[in-house]
């Protein structure tokens, strides 16, 4: 199911039952439950827009809004888990595995990319900015520059709408 920011062209918006700006609020709760102030919980719940390229019952893959390379995608578990140190992290990683695999195949096949780098950070010192476990899938091409810093490549910010259309499931 694909989604865009309100007003973007090229796909259908996906929002929660109250629509954009609705009054539904997620409850704060234990790990695994959606957190009201978590950006990724908002995306998973459909309260916040995202350009989803793949999803299943356990995880969601969507285009990063600050891509390092063309097609840079984030994969997040639907359950709220802060990072790999959380008690529930092992279960979340197992649940995300199939989506990582399917999204990697999608990036290699449809971009096409020569490979994909998998990156993950735990804690602010490691560069984690959103406190919801997530994995970066960064498409790579023969001869591109190494990922030894998080400075976006010049061509990384191509039209996210066009890229979404290229990667999203048909009809989304």
Phi, psi and omega in degrees: 000125181262157177206157183223168172294148178306133179092345177288151177263161170104006178181175182270144174282147176235119178227169178290185186298336180267001181074184181299134178072015182298170185268353178298134176235137178286148178276139170289141182199194180290168177306143182098335178268148179300141179252132185298328184260012181263120180303315183289327174297322177296321178292313181300320181282350181085007178281333179242143182284153175202159176264086184284130179250342178196146175202156171219193183291344185253335188206164180228137176244128181216155182294136176288136181280351174233070188290141173279327177218161177303125179092002179307121187234143174256141175239124183232144173289150176293326178284140178283116174226128187293310182196188184289350178273348181291149181306321185273003187298319181301316179294320180294319180296318178297322181290327183280336185312308180299326179288324174301315181296311182295321180289322175300314177300317180299314180296316180294318183286317190266337182287316340280149177249155178276340180188179180218132173267135177256121181234147179207138181234145179236113179089157184297326180296334179269355179103007179287119181259330177250123185276063174213123182313130178206156182236137177262126171253113184246109179301145182228151178231149178307128177088355179286166184286150181297155176267073178255004169207174184257034176275122181298144173290155183303325183266010184290329185265043173297173180303116178294330178296313179297318180294320178299316178298325180289326188258334185290156177300148179305139177083005181263000000 
